[in-house]
Every structure is written in structure tokens, then in C-alpha cells.
């Protein structure tokens, strides 16, 4: 099954949902049992790089993502019991790179390249182990990935009181 995510599906997690230009079809999901392939379009919504909506994983183990094509980053965030960010990681994605996401972490994929970003993950979309509501409520993760003077930058999400130090992998 192929699911196409439209701009309206991600606008609630964008830094500026009214910014132009916009990507009308930000990403597609190719779904099979216990596996999803994300195909994320290149480009920006305003100054923010295109991304997936994101979700909180309650999978009872590690979810594994592998980059198949393109250039991007995997954002990972762990929150406290009040929903404030405690930890924030940025993992660079290039073809062949594999990343594990433990239970209790939120994630979002961001395409920072000039072509599609293609990532496969061992995710069961129909399980109760993924939850987008905490991400939507806070209008995204603690930081947005933006273009700043031709470089990749980070912008704090004002819907969080705490902005932990960013760690990279």
C-alpha cells in the first residue's frame, strides 16, 4: 500500500505553516506488514527543510531505520513526563547508515539533500506503538532544521520551555 502525505498532513508540525514555498506532497509511505519505506521529497517549506510529521515510539524494543538513498537527518527526542524535551539527537543519514530508536523516543526524518531521501524502517503502522499526538500538540520537535545563509541551522520550537543541548551522531 502507498500512502501520500500532503502538505495539510504536516502543516501542524511546521515552524511556519503559512510560509512559502510549500511542498504539496512532502512524502510517501510504502507500507508492508512490519515495514515502511519513507520517500521524502527534497526542498523546503519556507526556510524549513522538508520532513515527516514524526511520532513517539512505544515499540517494545528498538526500531531500526536504514537510509537507502539520499541525504538527510534523523531527529530523535526523549521527553520528560510533562512532555518537555530532555534529550535531542541529530543523526546524519547517508546510504547504508542504520540507526536504532529505543522505546520512549520521538523521531522525524528530514531531507536536507537535493534528491529524494529514502529510508526503510521496521514499523507496523497499524500497531498502537506509534503516536503522533505528542508531536502535533507541541507543533513539532524541540528544534526545527532550517536553511540559514546557505547552511543547515537549528531553530528552537517556542512551544517547548526546555531546549536541551543538541548531540550529533
N, C-alpha and C positions, 0 to 999 in steps of 0.2 A: 504494500500500500504506500502511496506517495501523498504526503500532506504538504501543501504550500502555505507557508506563513506569510500573511500580508502585513503591510505597514500598520494597519489597525490592531494587529495582534501584538505588536511590540511597542506601540507608542506610549503605553503606560510606564515603560521602564527606560525611556529615553531622557537624556538630560534636558533637552528642549524639544518637546513633541511638535512644536509649531515651526521649527527651523526648516529651512530649505537649503539644499535639495533634499529630497527624501528618496528612499529606495522602496519602490512599490511592492516588491516581493523579496523581502530580506533573506529568507532561507527556505529550504525544502528539507523535509524529513523523509527518508526511505525507511519504512518500518517493517521489520520481520519480528517474529517472536523472540524476545530477549536480546534484540539487537536493533540499533538505529544508526543510519548514516545521515549525518548533517551535511548539507551542501549550502554554505553561506556565501552570499554574493559579496563581491568587492564593492567598496565605495563608502560613502558617509551619509549620515542623516544630520545635516548641519555640519558641525565640526567633529561630531562623534562618529567613530568608526562603527560600521555595521556589526551587529551582534545578534545572538539568540536571546530570547526572553530570559532564560535561566530558570533554575529551580533548586530547591533544597532536597538533598538526597537523604532518605531514611532507609536506604537499601541495607540489609543486614550483612554487610561486607564491603568490599572495595569495588567501586565501579571503575572499569578500565576504559580509557579513551585512547585511540591511536590516530594520529594525523596521517592521512593518506596522500593529501595533495594540498599545496598552497602554503601560505604563511599567516600565522595568527598567534593569538594568545588565549590561554585558558585561564579565566579568573576564578579563584577559589576563595571562599569566605566562610569563616566559622563565627557564629553569633553566640551571644550570651542568652540567658533565659528571658531577657527583656527584648530580644531582637536587635540589640546593638552589636556591631561588628567587634570581634575580639582579635581575629587574625585575618590577614588579607594576603594572598599569594598570587603572583603572576607567573605563569609557566609559558615559556616560548614554545610555539608549535611549528615544526618543520616536518616534512615527510619522514615517516618512520618513528617519530617520537611517540612514546607511550607514557601515559600519566594515570595514576590511580587516585581516585577520590574517595576518601573514607566516609562512612555514615556520619551524618550531622553537619556536613559541609554543603554550602550552596555553590553553584557554578554557573558560568556563562562563557560561551565561545565568542571571540571577537576576531573578525577578519581585518588584518592590518596590511594585507598584500594587495596586489594588482589583479589577481585572478581569484577564482573560487577557492574557498577553504573547505576541504572535505575531511571529515572526522567520523570515525566509527566508534560506537560505544556499546557496552553490554547492558542495555537499559530496556526494561519492559515498560513501555509507555502506558499500558493498561493497569499496572500494579499500583498499589497505594504507597509505594516507596518514593515517589517524587511529588513535590508540592511547589507550585509556582506562587501561591498566595503571599508568602512572606516577602518575596522579591517584588511583587507588584505593589504591595502595601507601602513599601519603602521607595518605590519608583526606581528600582534597580539595586545594584550592589553599592557598597560604600564609596567606590570610585568609578568614574566614567573614563574610558580610554578615548582621548581626543587628539586631533592634529593641532599642534601649536608651532607656528613658524616652520612648517615643513617637517617637524619631528613629532614623535609619539609622546603624548603627555598624559597626565592624570589630573582629573578634576574631581574635587570632593562632592559627594552627593549630600546636599543640605538636609535631607530627610533623616540623616543619621547624626546623633550627638557625638559619637566617637568615631574617629578615623585612625585605625591602627597603622603602624608603620608597614609599608609595603615590602614584602620579601619576594625575591625573584628566584626562579629555577631555570 
